[in-house]
């Protein structure tokens, strides 16, 4: 009979479930406290348990991870700024990245309100006199006016001179009737 146990095969024709259980327990017990811990690749402790401890400037949080792993989170303790030390100098600015692509044209905004009427400007200078235009054509003859009223009678003229003596006349007897 062949059974697989943690990647190892136990081969036996006469192994019982009790013997398998005992083998598993022994293997688990022999694995306890076999963690090896090193600090900065220098000091090493073998067969120990791990205990993460908060400090004045660092908080530690251990949570259950996946596949039997433990998640360890370290964060700065901002409740004690004195323990954090002073702010370090700012690093050198990096080079500017390339220009990004231009975005699409936005919609036209609505028309704003009309502004108030401005003040009237001052009177401009008088322009120069232009040249005299040409003489127009002579107009047509007007209509004759109506006869005026008769004027008043003038004063009587002076008596004229007496005329000279006339020639002798004829008698009727010379003319037959």
C-alpha positions as CSV (number, residue, x, y, z in Angstrom):
1,X,0.0,0.0,0.0
2,X,1.3,3.5,-0.9
3,X,0.2,6.7,0.8
4,X,1.4,10.2,0.2
5,X,2.3,12.3,3.3
6,X,3.5,16.0,2.9
7,X,5.2,15.2,-0.4
8,X,6.9,12.1,1.0
9,X,5.7,8.6,0.2
10,X,5.2,6.0,3.0
11,X,5.5,2.6,1.4
12,X,4.3,-0.4,3.4
13,X,1.9,-3.2,3.0
14,X,1.0,-3.3,6.6
15,X,0.7,0.4,7.6
16,X,-2.4,1.3,9.6
17,X,-4.1,4.6,9.9
18,X,-2.9,4.8,13.5
19,X,0.7,4.5,12.4
20,X,0.2,7.2,9.7
21,X,-1.3,9.5,12.3
22,X,1.6,8.9,14.7
23,X,4.1,9.6,11.8
24,X,2.3,12.8,11.0
25,X,2.4,13.9,14.6
26,X,6.1,13.1,15.0
27,X,6.9,15.1,11.8
28,X,4.9,18.1,13.0
29,X,6.5,18.1,16.4
30,X,10.0,17.9,14.9
31,X,9.2,20.9,12.7
32,X,8.1,23.2,15.6
33,X,10.5,26.0,16.4
34,X,12.6,25.5,13.2
35,X,12.3,29.1,12.1
36,X,15.6,30.7,11.4
37,X,15.7,34.5,11.8
38,X,18.5,36.8,10.6
39,X,18.9,40.6,11.2
40,X,20.6,42.4,8.3
41,X,22.3,39.1,7.3
42,X,24.4,39.3,10.5
43,X,23.0,37.8,13.7
44,X,21.0,34.6,13.3
45,X,18.8,32.8,15.7
46,X,17.7,29.2,15.1
47,X,14.6,27.3,16.4
48,X,12.8,30.4,17.6
49,X,9.3,31.9,17.4
50,X,8.8,35.4,16.0
51,X,7.4,38.3,18.0
52,X,7.1,41.7,16.4
53,X,7.1,44.6,18.9
54,X,5.9,48.2,18.4
55,X,8.5,50.9,19.0
56,X,8.1,54.6,19.6
57,X,8.3,55.3,15.9
58,X,7.1,52.1,14.2
59,X,3.8,50.3,14.7
60,X,3.5,46.5,13.8
61,X,0.4,44.7,12.7
62,X,0.4,40.9,12.0
63,X,-2.6,39.4,10.2
64,X,-3.5,36.0,8.7
65,X,-2.4,35.7,5.1
66,X,-3.2,33.2,2.4
67,X,-1.6,29.7,2.1
68,X,-0.6,29.6,5.8
69,X,1.5,32.8,5.6
70,X,1.4,35.7,8.0
71,X,1.2,39.3,6.8
72,X,3.4,41.7,8.7
73,X,2.7,45.5,8.2
74,X,5.0,48.2,9.5
75,X,3.9,51.8,9.6
76,X,5.3,55.1,11.0
77,X,3.9,56.1,14.4
78,X,2.8,59.7,13.8
79,X,1.5,60.2,17.3
80,X,5.1,60.8,18.5
81,X,6.7,63.2,16.0
82,X,9.8,63.6,18.2
83,X,10.6,59.9,17.8
84,X,10.5,60.2,14.0
85,X,13.4,62.6,13.8
86,X,13.7,65.7,11.5
87,X,12.6,65.8,7.9
88,X,15.4,64.8,5.6
89,X,16.6,67.0,2.8
90,X,14.6,67.0,-0.4
91,X,16.0,65.0,-3.2
92,X,17.0,66.3,-6.6
93,X,14.2,66.9,-9.0
94,X,13.9,64.3,-11.7
95,X,13.9,65.2,-15.4
96,X,10.6,66.3,-16.9
97,X,8.6,63.7,-18.7
98,X,7.6,64.0,-22.3
99,X,4.7,66.2,-23.3
100,X,1.4,64.3,-23.1
101,X,-1.1,64.1,-26.0
102,X,-3.5,67.0,-26.4
103,X,-7.0,66.3,-25.3
104,X,-10.0,66.8,-27.5
105,X,-11.7,70.2,-27.9
106,X,-14.2,70.9,-25.1
107,X,-17.7,72.1,-25.7
108,X,-18.3,75.8,-26.4
109,X,-19.4,77.5,-23.2
110,X,-22.7,79.5,-23.0
111,X,-22.7,83.2,-23.9
112,X,-22.1,85.5,-21.0
113,X,-24.3,88.5,-20.2
114,X,-23.9,91.7,-22.2
115,X,-21.7,94.3,-20.5
116,X,-22.9,97.8,-19.6
117,X,-23.0,100.6,-22.1
118,X,-19.6,102.4,-22.2
119,X,-19.3,106.2,-21.8
120,X,-19.7,108.4,-24.9
121,X,-16.4,109.6,-26.5
122,X,-15.5,113.3,-26.9
123,X,-16.5,115.3,-30.0
124,X,-14.0,114.9,-32.8
125,X,-12.2,117.8,-34.6
126,X,-14.0,119.6,-37.4
127,X,-12.9,118.5,-40.7
128,X,-11.4,120.9,-43.4
129,X,-13.8,122.6,-45.9
130,X,-14.2,120.7,-49.1
131,X,-13.8,122.2,-52.6
132,X,-16.6,124.3,-54.2
133,X,-18.9,122.2,-56.4
134,X,-19.6,123.1,-60.1
135,X,-22.3,125.7,-61.0
136,X,-25.6,124.2,-61.8
137,X,-27.5,124.8,-65.1
138,X,-29.7,128.0,-65.5
139,X,-33.3,127.4,-64.6
140,X,-36.2,127.8,-67.1
141,X,-38.0,131.1,-67.6
142,X,-40.7,131.7,-65.0
143,X,-44.3,132.4,-65.8
144,X,-45.3,136.0,-66.5
145,X,-46.9,137.7,-63.6
146,X,-50.5,139.0,-63.6
147,X,-51.3,142.7,-64.7
148,X,-50.8,145.0,-61.8
149,X,-53.6,147.3,-60.6
150,X,-54.0,150.8,-62.2
151,X,-52.1,153.4,-60.4
152,X,-53.7,156.6,-59.1
153,X,-54.4,159.5,-61.5
154,X,-51.6,161.9,-61.8
155,X,-51.9,165.7,-61.3
156,X,-53.4,167.8,-64.1
157,X,-50.8,169.0,-66.5
158,X,-50.0,172.7,-67.3
159,X,-52.2,174.6,-69.8
160,X,-50.8,174.4,-73.3
161,X,-50.0,177.4,-75.5
162,X,-52.7,179.0,-77.7
163,X,-52.5,177.9,-81.2
164,X,-52.1,180.2,-84.2
165,X,-54.9,181.5,-86.4
166,X,-56.4,178.9,-88.7
167,X,-57.1,179.3,-92.4
168,X,-60.3,180.8,-93.7
169,X,-63.2,178.4,-94.0
170,X,-65.5,177.7,-96.9
171,X,-69.1,178.8,-97.1
172,X,-71.8,176.3,-97.6
173,X,-72.9,177.8,-100.7
174,X,-70.1,176.5,-102.6
175,X,-71.2,173.0,-102.1
176,X,-74.4,171.7,-103.5
177,X,-76.5,169.8,-101.2
